[in-house]
Amino acid sequence: MKKYTIALALATASFTGFAQDVNKLIQQPEVERLIKTLSADDMQGRGTFTPGIDKAATFIEGEFKKIGLQPLTGATGFRQSFTVYRIVPASVQVSLDGKAIPAENIAVAAGADFNWSSNADVQVVKIGADQNFQTEYRTYMRSGKKTLLLVDPKFEPFFKRLRAAVSGGNITMEAPAANPQQVVIVLGTYDNVKAFDVTYKTKTENPPIFNVAGMIKGKSKPDEYVVFSGHYDHLGIGKAMEGDSISNGADDDASGTTAMISLAKYYKKLNNNERTLIFVAFTAEEIGGYGARYFSKQLDPDKTVAMFNIEMIGKTSKFGENAAFITGYERSDFGEILQRNLKGTAFTFHPDPYPEQNLFYRSDNATLARLGVPAHTISTDQIDTDKLYHTVKDEFSSLNVANITATIRAIALSSRSIVAGTDTPKRIAKLER
């Protein structure tokens, strides 16, 4: 009993030391500085392919240099650049029964140039006012057939959103090839269309795109990786709302990127990690997760022990203060390990309370999770009621910086046994969906 009491006292003293370290090394004013900078108007909403995201990347690189991180093995700098192909519309002309259709009434979902005429193998379909536009549209998009969709004017609001989405073009990580998808949507009332002509032309761009990644080499287990991540892109500049057109993305996901940088600084100061720690700010999450997809090919997933992906921790969770949830909690014992490391604190981790949102496969953890990595996203957002999500109102002033700081500290404390190499989360089944 005496030995047990001594051991317990030592364990308590050790935990107290960790808690003191985390409170000293992760301080709220520094957290505020990082997130204010990333979500400022001069970052222009950090839209992928924009000057704003380049400025954000430069800022993150500067933080990594100050912290003293190393570039990833084989890299000469912190930018992890890669190539995508952006296929954007150049021109479209549509005529029905010899009458030209105004451009604002046309939307095209296709990945390459094409020409149609009435003798082409094209199905002509009407979506009437009594039908469900979204359901019908998805059906024909999945059909693989050339389709001319004639859409009732009742659906103008949906049509405008769709047109705005497809006007940005298609993005692929593979070199462009013949693309069978050809769907043309025309808004208006058209009966018994007998003849049509469509000419659609595109142009292919190779805009710069890059993650920002650095590491702290592990002492005794350098070939085992623990990843801390957040995506630093957002929506950029869009349609003005009450005089504001910048989608600052303070919560989504300047908060997660701030956490990642703060954890890099914390672990560099401790300098006691047995496993190699990788810190990465992902690009292009908002347009398809291309940054995470590229990153996952640059390291061996079988050597990746865990991934702490952090997204939207700027507000109090539905579980109250000092609480966050973990997506895919039931898929591994990752959450149980984290909670065990928080014993004696007020902070708690919970399973994802929004299973209907499919959040586990909606963030940058998904690519590595499909490869078997215990890759989970930590969040506090009340996604079912968050009215600021993906709006220009997602600004620094809407955030609870104390909540962000508490969550970062909890991640620091809860990750320590994984970082130290004494805990290894169970693997997730590969390709599980």
N, C-alpha and C positions, 0 to 999 in steps of 0.2 A: 504493500500500500504506500509505503514511504517513497519507493522508487517511482511508482505511478504518479504520486503527487509532484515529485521533482520533475518528471517528464512533462506533465501537464503544465507546470509553471514555466518550463523552458519553451514549450510550444506557444503558450500565451505571450511570453516575452518576445518570441520571434514574430508572432503575428502583430503585436503592438508596434514592433520596429518597422514592419512592412507598412502598417497604417500611417505611422509618422512619416515615412519616406514618401508615400503617395500624396499625403496632404501638403508636404513641403515642395515636392517636385512638380505637382500638377496644381497650379494655382488659378483661381478664377480670372484675375486680370489678364493673364496671358492667354487663356482660352478666349476671352472676349476680344482681345487684339486680333487673334487669328481669324475668328469667324466674321468679325466686322470687316476685315480686309477682303476676305474671299467673297463676301456678299455685298460689297460696296457697288454703287452705281457705275464706277469707272471700270468694273469688270464686265459690264454690259451683259450680264446674265449668263456669261460663260458658255454660250452656245457653241456646239461642236463646229469646227471649221471657221471660227470667227476670231478677230483680233483679241476679243475678251478672254477666250480660253487660253490663248498664247500668253497673255499677261498673267493669268492665274497660274499657269504652269511655271512661268519664270519665278513667281513668288514662292511656290512650293519648292522649286529647286533651291532657291536661296535659303529657305528654312532647313532643308536637308543638309546643305553645306555648313550652316551654322551649328547644327546639331553634331555633325561629324560622321554622318552615314557614309558608307561606301556605295558606289554604283554596283549593280548586280554583276555577278561573275561574267567576264567577257565583255562587259559594256565599258565605254569610255566616259559616259556621263549618266545623268539621272533620267534624261528623256528616253523613253522606250518607243522609238518611232517605228511605224509600220505603214503599209499601203492598203488603202481601200479604193474601190472604184465607185465613183458617184455618177450615176447615169441620170441626167436631168433633162426635162423636156426643152426642146428648142423651138418647135412650132407644131401646131395641130390645126387641121382644116377638116370640117365635117359639113357635108351637105346631105339633106334629106329631100328626096323628090325634086332635086335641082335647086333647092333653096339653102343658102349658106346659113349655118347656125352661129350665133354670136359666141365668141370665145368664152365669155363668162358663164355660158350654159353648157360647157363641155368639161368633162374630167376624164383623164385617161390613166389606166393602171396597166403599164406595160414596161418591159425592160429593154426594148430595142425598137428600131425603126420598123414601120410596116405601112403597107398600102392596102386598102380594101376597096372593092367595088361590089356591085350588086351580085355578081356571079361568084364572089368569094364564099368560102365555106364558113359563113358567119350566121349564128343564131340571133334573131331579133326578138327581144323580150320586152314586154311592158310591165312596169311595176305600178299598179293602180293605187288609188287613194285608200282603198280598203285593205291593202296588204301591208306587211311589215317590211319597211325599206331595208333595215339593217340585216334582217334574216335573209331576205332575198338576195341582197348584194353579196353577202358572204357565200351563199350557195353557188352563185355564178363565178365568184372569184376562185372557188375551189374546184370548179368543174373541169378546168383545163381546156375549155373550148373558147374559140373566138366569139365574143358576145357584144352585141350592141344593146345596151339597156336604155330604155325610154322611161324616164322617171316623172311621175305626176308632180306638178308644181307644189302640191301640198308638202312635199318633202324638201322644200328649198333650204331650210336651216341645216338639215343633215347633209344635203348635197354640198352646201358651201364648206362645211367642215371637211368633208371628204375631198373636195377639190383642193383645199388648202394643204391637206396632208399629202396627196399624190403629186402636187406641183413641186414638192421638194425632191422628187425623183427617187430612185432606188439606190441602195448602197449594197455592195457585195465585196467580200474579201477575195473572191476569185476573179480572174480576168473575165471580162464580159464575153458572153457567147450568145448564140441564138436563144432567145427567151420565148417560150411558147405562150406565156401569158399575154393576152391582148383583150382587155375589157374597156369599152368606150361607154361612158355614161352621159346621156343627154337629158337635160331638164326641160320639160315642156309637155304640151298636149299634142300628141301626134297619132293619128288614126290611119291604119292601113298603109304604112310606109311601103312603097313599091320599089324604090331605088335609093341607094345611098353610096356615098364616096367618102373615104377617110384617108387622110395622109398625116402620118405622125413621124416626127423626126426628133432625135435626141442628140445630146453631146455627152461625151465621157470626160470626167475630170478626175484628177488624182490629188485632192487637197491634202495638206499636211495633217497628220493625226498622231497623237502620242499620249501614252501613259507617263507618269512620273514615278520612278521606283528607286528605292535604295535599300540597303541592308546593314545589319550588324551580324558579323560572322559568329557562329556558335563556337564555344570553347571545346567541349568534348564530343559534341554531336553536330559537326558542321554540315553534314549531308542530310540532316533532317530539318525541314522548313516549317515555320509557323508564320502565317501571312496575316497582316493587319491592313485593312483596305477601306476605302470610301470612294465614291465617284465624285469628281470635281466638275463635271460638266452640268449644265442645266439647259434651259429653253431659249436663252438669249433675249432678243428684243422682238416683241410682237405687237399686236393690236393694242392701242392705248385704252386704258380703263381709268376713268377719273383723272386724266392727265398724265398717267404713269404707263410707260410701255416696256419697262425693264422687268423681266422675271428674275429677281435677284437670287432665288434658290437658297435662301439662308438656312432653312431646315433641310431642304432637299437639294444638294446634300453637302452644303458647306459645313453643317454640323458634324457629319461623319468624317469629312476630310480633316476638320479641326481635331477630332478625336484621334485620327490616325497619326497626325503630326505630333500631337501631345504625347502619345504613347511611344513614338520614336524617341522623343526627347527624354522621356522617363526611363526607358530601358537603356539608352545610351549612358545616362548618368549612373544607373545602377551597375552596368558593366558586369553582369553576372549570368548572362544567358548561356545555357549549355547548347541549345539548338539555335540554328541560324534564323534570325528574324527578318522578314521582308515587309517593307512598308510601301504601299502602292496607292497612288491616286489614279483611278480609272477614268478614261475618257469614253464618250459616246454611249454611256449607259442609257440615256434618254431616247436614243434612236436605234437601239437594238443590242446593246451590250457588247459592242465590238472590242472595246478595250480589254474587258475580262476574257473574251474569247481568244484574243491574241496572246495575252499574258499566260493563259493556261497551257499554251503550246511551248512556252519558254522554260518550263521547269517540269521535273518528273512528278506527276501526281502521286505516285506510289511512295515518294519520299516526303510528300507534304502532309504533315501531321494534323494540321488544323488551319482553318481560316476564320478570322474574326472580321466579318464584313459589317461595317457600321453605317447605318442609314437612318436619318431623320430621328435625332435624339433631342430635338430642341424644345419639346413640350412635355408636360407631365403625362404619363401613361394612364390608361384606364384603371390600373392597379394602384394609382396614387403616387405620391412622391417616393423616391428611393426604390424605383422599380422599373424594369424593362422587360421586353419579351424577346424570345429567340425563335426565329422561324425554323421549322423542321425539328423542333425540340425532341419529338418522339423517334427521330430517325437515327440517333446516336446517343451516347451518354455525355456529349459535350456540355449540355446544360447542367447535368448533375455534377460534373466536375467543377464547373464555374461556381455553382451554388455552394458546394462543399468548401471551396476556398474562401467564401464570404461568410462562413460561420463566425458569429460574434459581431457582425455588422448589421445595420438596419436595412441593407440593400437586398433585394430579392429579384431573381430572374424567373420568368414564367413562360409556359408554352404560348405560342402564337394564338391570340384570341380571335383571329380573323381568318379561319381556314378557308372560308368561301372566297377570299381575295387571292388565294394561291400565291402568297407572298414569297414562299420559299423559292419558286422558280421565276420570280419577277425582278430579282436584283442580281448583283454581280457575283454572288456566291454560287449561282446556279451552274455555271460552266464547270467549275471544279467539283461540285457536288455530283454532277452526272458522271464524273471520272472516279468517284469513290471517296473523295476527300470529305472528312467531316467539316464541311464548309457551311457556316450558318450566318444569318444576318441578325444583328442586334438592333432593336428599334424601340422607341417609346410612342410613336405616332398613333393617334386614334384615327386610323385611316378611313373608318366608316363615317366619321363626322367632321373630318378636317376640311373646312371650307376654304382654307388658304392654299391647299395642295395644288400645285401647277397653276398658280395665279400670280399676278404682279404684287399681291399682298404678302407673299412669303418673303418678308424682310426681317432684318435684324431686330427691329422693334417688337416683333411678334414672339420673340424667343424668350425662354426662361434659361438664362445663362447658368444659374445655380444648378438647374436640373442637368444641363449638359456636363458641367464640371463633375457633379456627383456620379453621373453615368460613366464618364471617362475613368474616374478613380476606381469605380467598381470593376470595370473591364481590366484595369491594371492589376488589381488585387486578385481577381478571379482567374486571370490567365497565368499566374506565376508558376504553378506546378507543371503546366504544359510547356512553358518557356524553359523551365529548369530541367525538363526531360524526365520527370518522375511520374507524370500522367500522360497517357496516350489515348485520345478518344477512339471509340470504336469506329470502324469504317462504315461509310454509307454504301449501300448496294449500287454498283455501277449501272448507269443508264436508268436508274429508278425514276419513275415519274408519278 
